[in-house]
Amino acid sequence: MTNGRLLWVDDEIELLRGHIVFLEKKGYDVQTCVSGADAIETCRQNKFDLILLDENMPGLSGLETLSAIKDITPSVPVVMVTKNEAEDLMDQAIGSQIADYLLKPVNPHQILLTLKKNIHVETIRSETAGSAYRREFIQIDSLISQTLDIEGWMSLYKKLVRWEFELSDAPEAMNEMLRSQWHDAEKAFAAFVARHYEGWVAASPGERPLLSPDVISRRVFPSLRAGRQVVLMVFDNLRFDQWRVLSEELSGEFDIDESLGLSILPTATGYARNAIFAGLMPAMIKKMYPHYWVEEEDEEGKNLHEEDLLREQLARYRRREAFTYRKINDSQGAERLLGEFHAFTATPLSVLVVNFIDILSHARTDSRMVRELFNDEAAYRSITRSWFRHTAIRELFQRLATLDRDIIITTDHGSVRATTPVKVVGDRHVNTNLRYKLGKNLSYNPREVFEARRPDLIGLPAPSLSSAYIFATGDSFFAYPNNYNHYVSYYRDTFQHGGISMQEMLVPVCTLRSKSHTRES
């Protein structure tokens, strides 16, 4: 088996015989041509991993040959070899999609480097990442077993997400090691939350981690006080790894200050997003604004009063800034927003809720075809990137990059791929969410859940004195004993939210500023 099949095209190929022998000793199969016409015909009859193409040949020039080769094999990388350092020639070659170029006289090690860059880069990255992860595996295990504070858990979470990105092309055995560490970390994180959550809820905003009710008071208001105009964007159901995908797309236009906050429990839109806009825990929303609170069993949508709750929060803090509020549920809504862009951004505070990712997550649960499009976290990230690149939201950010604004991006909660069923029994009034249950007389194994028999102590309303909440932890999901096997097979490996996991609770809270305006200042 060879390291790769190469075609080297040069009218003075005999002068390069020593280089060819060097490459053959390194395991490459090298075929040669002495003219552009010969190279074109050879490409029609053979397949190559890379082509080395002389720029200056009699007859067809290198650029003319390049164009013809791209018509035949558009995906094969072509490396231009030239004596000419003229900038316009390099622009033409790069515009014609060369993979690289080498200046004559070339030496064997230069050639070897360009082969590694263009043929073997993914293998090298995978092997290097695998070796680095093996070295860090023990350190991560040690961190999981330590008594971490919330900053330690956030740091560990970022580390695990980074390795998930870097090991995406690694052998399955390596990814199995990483999944094992995720499992152990999620189990330990759930125990950490169980110990501290009640204390966080009881503490004042400045003495606890950044919770959902604190986002506007601790992130938006300081920018407004500093005289900055603010755009607050809340992406529904945005995991941190998905945010990292979006940040890669935005890093060319914006300076990004990235941090993490904590979604409240349940990590569900009706609770966490209302908490963001009200600046209050759900129990207090129900007490202070009962006309805006919607109970679990009510048919009314749970997030129809976000604008009202935001207005109430501004009034409580005696903030008099005018604001605009928009919600996008589909591509048509995004297009309409672009048409209203100047009005949307004219106020000191502009607020946008983007529901697409949550819609996509539910579509994956309900549609067999969508399930097949993304059956794991890597595919979920990939489809998020594709959506962002091809939606009007991307153009919205391009327009925002022309303005001097503080753009604050966050989410109400993330999601976790649910794989482990946990049996629970309840009456017909129990809510349908797979990661948390609210009801009376729930039957379950208390060792498999986080239970809140006093909802008031964790800031949650209780429909009756005997109502309790239970939350799934790690990658578990609740299943009823009736028709158990069908239920489990349908929902296993779907992305769910409502419970306790790093992927649901540790959420991005990031501030972006346009690089063009940063440079001007």
Buried (B, 14 or more C-beta within 10 A) or exposed (E): EEBBBBBBBBBEBEEBEEBBEBBEEBEBBBBBBBBBBBBBBBBEEEEBBBBBBBBBBEEBBBBBBBBBBBEBBEEBBBBBBBEBEEEEBBEBBEEBEBBBBBEEEBEBEBBBEBBEBBBBEEEEBBBEBBEEBEEEBEEBBEBBEEEBEBEEBBEBBBBBBBBBBBBBBBEEEBBEBBBEBBBBBBBBBBEBBBEBBBEBBEEEEEEBBBBBBBBBBBBBBEBBEEEBBBBBBBBBBBBBBBBBBBBEBBEEBBBBEBEBBBBBBBBBBBBBBBBBBBBBBBBBBBEBBEEBBBEBEEEEEBBEBBBBBBBBBBEEEEBEEEBBBBBBBEBEBBEEBEEEBEEBBEBBBBBBBBBBBBBBBBEBBEEEEBBEBBEEBBBBBBBBBEBBEEBBBBBBBEEBBEBEBBBBBBBBBBBBBBBBBBBBBBEEEBBEBBBBBBBBEBEBEEEBBBBBEEBEBBBBBBBEEEBBBBBBBBBBBBBBEEEEEEBBEEBBBBBBBBBBBBBBBBBBBBBBBBBEBEEEE
